[in-house]
Amino acid sequence: QMQLAESGGGLVQPGGSLTLSCVASGFTLEDFSIGWYRKAPGKELEGVSCIGSTPTVYRDSVKGRFSISRDAAKSTVYLRMDDLKPEDTGEYFCPEDLGPCSRVLTTPMEEMDAWGEGTRVTVSS
């Protein structure tokens, strides 16, 4: 009964901020890497970030703007997104995997263990 649920998306102006949440159930966060992937319209899913034991991973296009964190007591992983750009628009997903975070940026999300229904982020003026 492994489950993940993404939330926190919405409409925001360029330069604005959002924080996404990923609530996990049916497993222990500490035993897995938790990533964030996104799918922009007309594009394939791409890895955005990941948090696990070590190291934390960010895609080049979001470095310095996005920050991933976790709260084990709440079984929740967060993605803080600052200075949002229109190209950040898309559906965001948080898959889990037994593998290391290093593989997230180069591995299709379909190869991960599980993920939720996603949450939509729209960056537009």
Stockholm file with secondary structure:
# STOCKHOLM 1.0

chainA/1-125         QMQLAESGGGLVQPGGSLTLSCVASGFTLEDFSIGWYRKAPGKELEGVSCIGSTPTVYRDSVKGRFSISRDAAKSTVYLRMDDLKPEDTGEYFCPEDLGPCSRVLTTPMEEMDAWGEGTRVTVSS
#=GR chainA/1-125 SS CCEEEEECCEEECTTCCEEEEEEEESSCGGGSEEEEEEECTTSCCEEEEEESSSCCEECGGGTTTEEEEEEGGGTEEEEEECSCCGGGCEEEECCEESSCGGGTTTSCGGGSSBCCSCEEEEECC
#=GC SS_cons         CCEEEEECCEEECTTCCEEEEEEEESSCGGGSEEEEEEECTTSCCEEEEEESSSCCEECGGGTTTEEEEEEGGGTEEEEEECSCCGGGCEEEECCEESSCGGGTTTSCGGGSSBCCSCEEEEECC
//
